[in-house]
Amino acid sequence: MAERRKYKKRYCKYCEAKIDYIDYKDLASLKYSLSERYKIMPRRLTGNCKRHQEMVAVAIKQSRAAALIPYTVSRKAVVTNPFENIK
């Protein structure tokens, strides 16, 4: 039988930095939790703990409502780097 592939354990970067609150206006830290189509990335890919992943999701939803991050990216228009608009 084939051996199972072993992956390295991902650690929550917010726990390591001891961050208690994730601000929705801090787009530089939020862009690492978004895919290239501005979807929220799951915990298994980002390595966030449950508490911080929920805080990231709330912060992203608040910044979308405040029009700081778009809801979706058009599938037809090819964008080279969608994060260059986020400073």
KABELJO-V166198 format. One record per residue. N is the residue number from 1. RES is the residue in one small letter. OMEGA is omega in degrees with one decimal (* if undefined). D_CENTER is the distance of its C-alpha to the mean C-alpha in Angstrom with 1 decimal. Layout:
n->N res->RES omega->OMEGA d_center->D_CENTER
n->N res->RES omega->OMEGA d_center->D_CENTER
//
This chain:
n->1 res->m omega->-179.9 d_center->36.2
n->2 res->a omega->178.7 d_center->33.1
n->3 res->e omega->177.5 d_center->31.3
n->4 res->r omega->179.8 d_center->27.8
n->5 res->r omega->-179.2 d_center->25.3
n->6 res->k omega->178.7 d_center->24.0
n->7 res->y omega->177.6 d_center->20.4
n->8 res->k omega->-178.9 d_center->19.6
n->9 res->k omega->177.0 d_center->18.0
n->10 res->r omega->-179.0 d_center->14.5
n->11 res->y omega->-179.6 d_center->14.4
n->12 res->c omega->-178.6 d_center->12.1
n->13 res->k omega->178.7 d_center->11.8
n->14 res->y omega->175.9 d_center->12.0
n->15 res->c omega->179.4 d_center->15.2
n->16 res->e omega->179.4 d_center->16.6
n->17 res->a omega->179.3 d_center->16.3
n->18 res->k omega->179.0 d_center->17.7
n->19 res->i omega->-179.2 d_center->15.4
n->20 res->d omega->-176.1 d_center->16.8
n->21 res->y omega->177.9 d_center->15.0
n->22 res->i omega->-175.3 d_center->11.7
n->23 res->d omega->-178.8 d_center->13.0
n->24 res->y omega->-180.0 d_center->11.8
n->25 res->k omega->179.7 d_center->13.7
n->26 res->d omega->-173.9 d_center->11.9
n->27 res->l omega->180.0 d_center->10.0
n->28 res->a omega->178.9 d_center->10.2
n->29 res->s omega->-179.3 d_center->8.0
n->30 res->l omega->-175.4 d_center->5.4
n->31 res->k omega->176.6 d_center->5.5
n->32 res->y omega->177.4 d_center->4.5
n->33 res->s omega->179.9 d_center->0.9
n->34 res->l omega->174.7 d_center->3.6
n->35 res->s omega->-179.2 d_center->6.9
n->36 res->e omega->174.2 d_center->10.0
n->37 res->r omega->177.8 d_center->11.1
n->38 res->y omega->172.6 d_center->8.4
n->39 res->k omega->178.9 d_center->7.8
n->40 res->i omega->-178.4 d_center->5.3
n->41 res->m omega->-177.6 d_center->5.3
n->42 res->p omega->-178.5 d_center->8.0
n->43 res->r omega->-176.1 d_center->9.2
n->44 res->r omega->177.5 d_center->11.6
n->45 res->l omega->-177.9 d_center->9.4
n->46 res->t omega->-178.6 d_center->7.2
n->47 res->g omega->179.8 d_center->10.3
n->48 res->n omega->173.4 d_center->9.5
n->49 res->c omega->-175.1 d_center->12.6
n->50 res->k omega->-178.1 d_center->13.3
n->51 res->r omega->-178.0 d_center->13.9
n->52 res->h omega->177.0 d_center->10.8
n->53 res->q omega->176.6 d_center->8.6
n->54 res->e omega->178.3 d_center->10.9
n->55 res->m omega->177.9 d_center->10.7
n->56 res->v omega->-179.6 d_center->7.0
n->57 res->a omega->178.9 d_center->7.9
n->58 res->v omega->-179.5 d_center->11.1
n->59 res->a omega->178.4 d_center->10.0
n->60 res->i omega->179.1 d_center->8.0
n->61 res->k omega->176.7 d_center->11.2
n->62 res->q omega->-179.9 d_center->13.4
n->63 res->s omega->172.8 d_center->12.3
n->64 res->r omega->179.4 d_center->12.8
n->65 res->a omega->178.3 d_center->16.2
n->66 res->a omega->177.5 d_center->17.0
n->67 res->a omega->174.5 d_center->16.5
n->68 res->l omega->177.6 d_center->14.2
n->69 res->i omega->178.3 d_center->11.6
n->70 res->p omega->178.1 d_center->13.4
n->71 res->y omega->-179.3 d_center->13.3
n->72 res->t omega->173.5 d_center->14.1
n->73 res->v omega->-179.6 d_center->15.4
n->74 res->s omega->179.4 d_center->18.9
n->75 res->r omega->-175.1 d_center->19.7
n->76 res->k omega->179.2 d_center->23.0
n->77 res->a omega->-179.2 d_center->22.2
n->78 res->v omega->179.8 d_center->20.9
n->79 res->v omega->-178.2 d_center->18.6
n->80 res->t omega->179.3 d_center->18.7
n->81 res->n omega->-176.3 d_center->15.7
n->82 res->p omega->-176.8 d_center->13.6
n->83 res->f omega->178.8 d_center->11.9
n->84 res->e omega->176.1 d_center->15.4
n->85 res->n omega->178.4 d_center->15.8
n->86 res->i omega->-179.6 d_center->13.0
n->87 res->k omega->* d_center->14.9
//
